[in-house]
Amino acid sequence: METRPYFVAGDLAANVVAGAIVGMLLAMLFGVDWNMFLAMVVGMVLGMVISLPFAFGLSALFGAMETMLPVMTTGMVAGMVVSMVASMQSPMEAALQPFGAIEGAQHGAIVGVGVFVVTYILNAIIKPRAAKWTK
């Protein structure tokens, strides 16, 4: 992974935007009438499909592997989280305070930051170990 500020900021922005858009779209799609497990699986697939154009489009600016891996993971995880949260509400909760697009975007953006941080931490752990085996 890159350590230069331009690439780090770009990767973070790409993850946050992709997570927010996936979360917003899937929060509008899923509701309390969905089975939680089915919503998770469908949300995971749709999250990856929705985030794919972002990953391709931003890979030219910020590097293919540095963008594709975190953005696709963000789409997958944000899709799973948002769809499960939207489907787990009780009908009473949904009537009083529905899980809408804004909440979905917030959850997706938080997932984007989390995936970004985990990806960079794992890269810092794995990269030195891989150097021993690839010399």
C-alpha positions as CSV (number, residue, x, y, z in Angstrom):
1,M,0.0,0.0,0.0
2,E,1.1,3.5,-0.6
3,T,2.2,5.8,2.2
4,R,2.3,9.1,0.3
5,P,-0.4,11.5,1.5
6,Y,-2.1,11.8,-1.9
7,F,-2.7,8.1,-2.2
8,V,-3.7,7.6,1.4
9,A,-6.2,10.4,1.2
10,G,-7.5,9.2,-2.1
11,D,-7.9,5.6,-0.8
12,L,-9.7,6.9,2.3
13,A,-12.0,9.1,0.2
14,A,-12.7,6.3,-2.2
15,N,-13.7,3.9,0.6
16,V,-15.9,6.4,2.4
17,V,-17.7,7.5,-0.8
18,A,-18.2,3.9,-2.0
19,G,-19.4,2.8,1.4
20,A,-21.8,5.7,1.7
21,I,-23.3,5.2,-1.7
22,V,-23.7,1.4,-1.2
23,G,-25.2,2.0,2.2
24,M,-27.6,4.7,0.9
25,L,-28.8,2.6,-2.0
26,L,-29.2,-0.6,0.0
27,A,-30.9,1.1,2.9
28,M,-33.6,2.2,0.4
29,L,-33.9,-1.3,-0.9
30,F,-34.1,-3.4,2.2
31,G,-36.7,-3.2,4.9
32,V,-38.3,-5.2,7.8
33,D,-40.0,-7.6,5.4
34,W,-36.7,-9.1,4.3
35,N,-35.2,-12.2,6.0
36,M,-32.0,-11.2,7.7
37,F,-29.8,-14.0,6.1
38,L,-31.2,-13.4,2.6
39,A,-30.7,-9.7,3.0
40,M,-27.1,-10.2,4.0
41,V,-26.3,-12.4,1.0
42,V,-28.1,-10.2,-1.5
43,G,-26.6,-7.0,0.1
44,M,-23.1,-8.5,-0.1
45,V,-23.5,-9.2,-3.8
46,L,-25.2,-5.9,-4.6
47,G,-22.6,-4.0,-2.6
48,M,-19.8,-5.5,-4.6
49,V,-21.6,-4.8,-7.9
50,I,-22.4,-1.2,-6.9
51,S,-18.8,-0.5,-5.8
52,L,-17.2,-2.1,-8.9
53,P,-17.4,1.1,-11.0
54,F,-15.8,3.1,-8.3
55,A,-13.0,0.7,-8.0
56,F,-12.3,0.7,-11.7
57,G,-12.7,4.4,-12.1
58,L,-10.4,5.4,-9.2
59,S,-7.8,2.8,-9.8
60,A,-6.2,5.0,-12.5
61,L,-5.8,7.8,-10.0
62,F,-4.7,5.9,-6.9
63,G,-3.4,2.6,-8.1
64,A,-5.2,-0.6,-9.1
65,M,-4.5,-2.9,-6.1
66,E,-4.5,-0.1,-3.6
67,T,-8.0,0.9,-4.6
68,M,-9.6,-2.3,-5.9
69,L,-9.1,-4.4,-2.8
70,P,-10.3,-2.0,-0.1
71,V,-13.2,-0.5,-2.2
72,M,-14.6,-3.9,-3.2
73,T,-14.2,-5.1,0.4
74,T,-16.0,-1.9,1.6
75,G,-18.8,-2.6,-0.8
76,M,-19.2,-6.1,0.3
77,V,-19.1,-5.4,4.1
78,A,-21.2,-2.2,3.8
79,G,-23.8,-4.2,1.8
80,M,-23.9,-6.9,4.4
81,V,-24.0,-4.5,7.4
82,V,-26.6,-2.1,6.0
83,S,-28.9,-4.8,4.7
84,M,-28.8,-6.7,8.0
85,V,-29.5,-3.6,10.1
86,A,-32.3,-2.5,7.8
87,S,-33.9,-6.0,8.0
88,M,-33.4,-6.5,11.7
89,Q,-35.7,-3.6,12.8
90,S,-38.9,-4.5,14.4
91,P,-42.1,-3.2,12.7
92,M,-42.6,-0.8,15.6
93,E,-39.1,0.6,15.3
94,A,-39.5,0.9,11.6
95,A,-42.7,2.9,12.1
96,L,-41.2,5.2,14.7
97,Q,-37.8,5.7,13.3
98,P,-37.2,4.1,9.9
99,F,-33.7,3.1,8.8
100,G,-33.4,5.4,5.7
101,A,-30.9,6.5,3.2
102,I,-29.1,8.9,5.5
103,E,-28.6,6.3,8.2
104,G,-27.5,3.8,5.5
105,A,-25.0,6.3,4.1
106,Q,-23.6,6.9,7.6
107,H,-23.2,3.2,8.3
108,G,-21.6,2.7,4.9
109,A,-19.1,5.5,5.4
110,I,-18.1,4.1,8.8
111,V,-17.6,0.7,7.3
112,G,-15.5,2.4,4.6
113,V,-13.2,3.9,7.2
114,G,-13.0,0.6,9.1
115,V,-12.1,-1.4,6.0
116,F,-9.5,1.2,5.1
117,V,-7.8,1.1,8.5
118,V,-7.9,-2.7,8.7
119,T,-6.4,-3.0,5.1
120,Y,-3.5,-0.7,5.9
121,I,-2.8,-2.4,9.2
122,L,-2.8,-5.9,7.7
123,N,-0.6,-4.6,4.9
124,A,1.9,-3.3,7.4
125,I,1.9,-6.7,9.1
126,I,2.0,-8.9,6.0
127,K,4.5,-6.9,3.8
128,P,7.6,-7.4,6.0
129,R,6.8,-11.1,6.4
130,A,6.4,-11.5,2.6
131,A,9.7,-9.9,2.0
132,K,11.5,-12.8,3.8
133,W,9.9,-15.3,1.5
134,T,10.3,-13.5,-1.8
135,K,14.0,-12.6,-1.7
